[in-house]
Amino acid sequence: PQALKDYLSSDGFPEGVIGLTGAPAQVRAAADAYRAAYQKVGEGEAYTMNHSLTIYLMGPDGRFRSAIGHDLGPEKSARVIEQAMARG
């Protein structure tokens, strides 16, 4: 948990980014709930994690409403947000 916190506190991440850690089954359950993908690459301390790069839009009830891919662009992203907000 501390290594993840330190990593997310480094340059390149906006303030407020939340990292996920836990037992493998817990991480899998959360990834499935958010329709996220991840894969460990390499071994030992030098491994990296490939993962989906997605912004998840959640409703006031905490349920998934929509997702914005990293390559969607600002105009299309704004439309997705507006549509999700209109639906509540």
MODELLER restraints for C-alpha pairs under 7 A, 6 or more apart:
rsr = mdl.restraints
at = mdl.atoms
rsr.add(forms.Gaussian(group=physical.xy_distance, feature=features.Distance(at['CA:1:A'], at['CA:21:A']), mean=6.49, stdev=0.5))
rsr.add(forms.Gaussian(group=physical.xy_distance, feature=features.Distance(at['CA:4:A'], at['CA:19:A']), mean=6.67, stdev=0.5))
rsr.add(forms.Gaussian(group=physical.xy_distance, feature=features.Distance(at['CA:8:A'], at['CA:17:A']), mean=6.95, stdev=0.5))
rsr.add(forms.Gaussian(group=physical.xy_distance, feature=features.Distance(at['CA:21:A'], at['CA:27:A']), mean=6.37, stdev=0.5))
rsr.add(forms.Gaussian(group=physical.xy_distance, feature=features.Distance(at['CA:31:A'], at['CA:37:A']), mean=6.52, stdev=0.5))
rsr.add(forms.Gaussian(group=physical.xy_distance, feature=features.Distance(at['CA:36:A'], at['CA:52:A']), mean=5.84, stdev=0.5))
rsr.add(forms.Gaussian(group=physical.xy_distance, feature=features.Distance(at['CA:37:A'], at['CA:51:A']), mean=5.47, stdev=0.5))
rsr.add(forms.Gaussian(group=physical.xy_distance, feature=features.Distance(at['CA:37:A'], at['CA:52:A']), mean=5.38, stdev=0.5))
rsr.add(forms.Gaussian(group=physical.xy_distance, feature=features.Distance(at['CA:38:A'], at['CA:49:A']), mean=6.70, stdev=0.5))
rsr.add(forms.Gaussian(group=physical.xy_distance, feature=features.Distance(at['CA:38:A'], at['CA:50:A']), mean=5.47, stdev=0.5))
rsr.add(forms.Gaussian(group=physical.xy_distance, feature=features.Distance(at['CA:38:A'], at['CA:51:A']), mean=4.09, stdev=0.5))
rsr.add(forms.Gaussian(group=physical.xy_distance, feature=features.Distance(at['CA:38:A'], at['CA:52:A']), mean=6.52, stdev=0.5))
rsr.add(forms.Gaussian(group=physical.xy_distance, feature=features.Distance(at['CA:39:A'], at['CA:49:A']), mean=5.65, stdev=0.5))
rsr.add(forms.Gaussian(group=physical.xy_distance, feature=features.Distance(at['CA:39:A'], at['CA:50:A']), mean=5.16, stdev=0.5))
rsr.add(forms.Gaussian(group=physical.xy_distance, feature=features.Distance(at['CA:39:A'], at['CA:51:A']), mean=6.40, stdev=0.5))
rsr.add(forms.Gaussian(group=physical.xy_distance, feature=features.Distance(at['CA:40:A'], at['CA:47:A']), mean=6.89, stdev=0.5))
rsr.add(forms.Gaussian(group=physical.xy_distance, feature=features.Distance(at['CA:40:A'], at['CA:48:A']), mean=6.05, stdev=0.5))
rsr.add(forms.Gaussian(group=physical.xy_distance, feature=features.Distance(at['CA:40:A'], at['CA:49:A']), mean=4.64, stdev=0.5))
rsr.add(forms.Gaussian(group=physical.xy_distance, feature=features.Distance(at['CA:40:A'], at['CA:50:A']), mean=6.38, stdev=0.5))
rsr.add(forms.Gaussian(group=physical.xy_distance, feature=features.Distance(at['CA:41:A'], at['CA:47:A']), mean=5.56, stdev=0.5))
rsr.add(forms.Gaussian(group=physical.xy_distance, feature=features.Distance(at['CA:41:A'], at['CA:48:A']), mean=5.25, stdev=0.5))
rsr.add(forms.Gaussian(group=physical.xy_distance, feature=features.Distance(at['CA:41:A'], at['CA:49:A']), mean=5.82, stdev=0.5))
rsr.add(forms.Gaussian(group=physical.xy_distance, feature=features.Distance(at['CA:41:A'], at['CA:50:A']), mean=7.00, stdev=0.5))
rsr.add(forms.Gaussian(group=physical.xy_distance, feature=features.Distance(at['CA:42:A'], at['CA:48:A']), mean=6.54, stdev=0.5))
rsr.add(forms.Gaussian(group=physical.xy_distance, feature=features.Distance(at['CA:53:A'], at['CA:69:A']), mean=6.44, stdev=0.5))
rsr.add(forms.Gaussian(group=physical.xy_distance, feature=features.Distance(at['CA:53:A'], at['CA:70:A']), mean=5.65, stdev=0.5))
rsr.add(forms.Gaussian(group=physical.xy_distance, feature=features.Distance(at['CA:54:A'], at['CA:67:A']), mean=6.45, stdev=0.5))
rsr.add(forms.Gaussian(group=physical.xy_distance, feature=features.Distance(at['CA:54:A'], at['CA:68:A']), mean=5.63, stdev=0.5))
rsr.add(forms.Gaussian(group=physical.xy_distance, feature=features.Distance(at['CA:54:A'], at['CA:69:A']), mean=4.81, stdev=0.5))
rsr.add(forms.Gaussian(group=physical.xy_distance, feature=features.Distance(at['CA:54:A'], at['CA:70:A']), mean=5.85, stdev=0.5))
rsr.add(forms.Gaussian(group=physical.xy_distance, feature=features.Distance(at['CA:55:A'], at['CA:67:A']), mean=5.65, stdev=0.5))
rsr.add(forms.Gaussian(group=physical.xy_distance, feature=features.Distance(at['CA:55:A'], at['CA:68:A']), mean=5.06, stdev=0.5))
rsr.add(forms.Gaussian(group=physical.xy_distance, feature=features.Distance(at['CA:55:A'], at['CA:69:A']), mean=6.58, stdev=0.5))
rsr.add(forms.Gaussian(group=physical.xy_distance, feature=features.Distance(at['CA:56:A'], at['CA:66:A']), mean=6.26, stdev=0.5))
rsr.add(forms.Gaussian(group=physical.xy_distance, feature=features.Distance(at['CA:56:A'], at['CA:67:A']), mean=4.65, stdev=0.5))
rsr.add(forms.Gaussian(group=physical.xy_distance, feature=features.Distance(at['CA:56:A'], at['CA:68:A']), mean=6.54, stdev=0.5))
rsr.add(forms.Gaussian(group=physical.xy_distance, feature=features.Distance(at['CA:57:A'], at['CA:64:A']), mean=6.21, stdev=0.5))
rsr.add(forms.Gaussian(group=physical.xy_distance, feature=features.Distance(at['CA:57:A'], at['CA:65:A']), mean=5.49, stdev=0.5))
rsr.add(forms.Gaussian(group=physical.xy_distance, feature=features.Distance(at['CA:57:A'], at['CA:66:A']), mean=5.15, stdev=0.5))
rsr.add(forms.Gaussian(group=physical.xy_distance, feature=features.Distance(at['CA:57:A'], at['CA:67:A']), mean=5.76, stdev=0.5))
rsr.add(forms.Gaussian(group=physical.xy_distance, feature=features.Distance(at['CA:58:A'], at['CA:64:A']), mean=4.62, stdev=0.5))
rsr.add(forms.Gaussian(group=physical.xy_distance, feature=features.Distance(at['CA:58:A'], at['CA:65:A']), mean=5.24, stdev=0.5))
rsr.add(forms.Gaussian(group=physical.xy_distance, feature=features.Distance(at['CA:59:A'], at['CA:65:A']), mean=6.01, stdev=0.5))
rsr.add(forms.Gaussian(group=physical.xy_distance, feature=features.Distance(at['CA:59:A'], at['CA:88:A']), mean=6.17, stdev=0.5))
rsr.add(forms.Gaussian(group=physical.xy_distance, feature=features.Distance(at['CA:65:A'], at['CA:84:A']), mean=6.25, stdev=0.5))
rsr.add(forms.Gaussian(group=physical.xy_distance, feature=features.Distance(at['CA:66:A'], at['CA:84:A']), mean=6.62, stdev=0.5))
rsr.add(forms.Gaussian(group=physical.xy_distance, feature=features.Distance(at['CA:68:A'], at['CA:77:A']), mean=6.27, stdev=0.5))
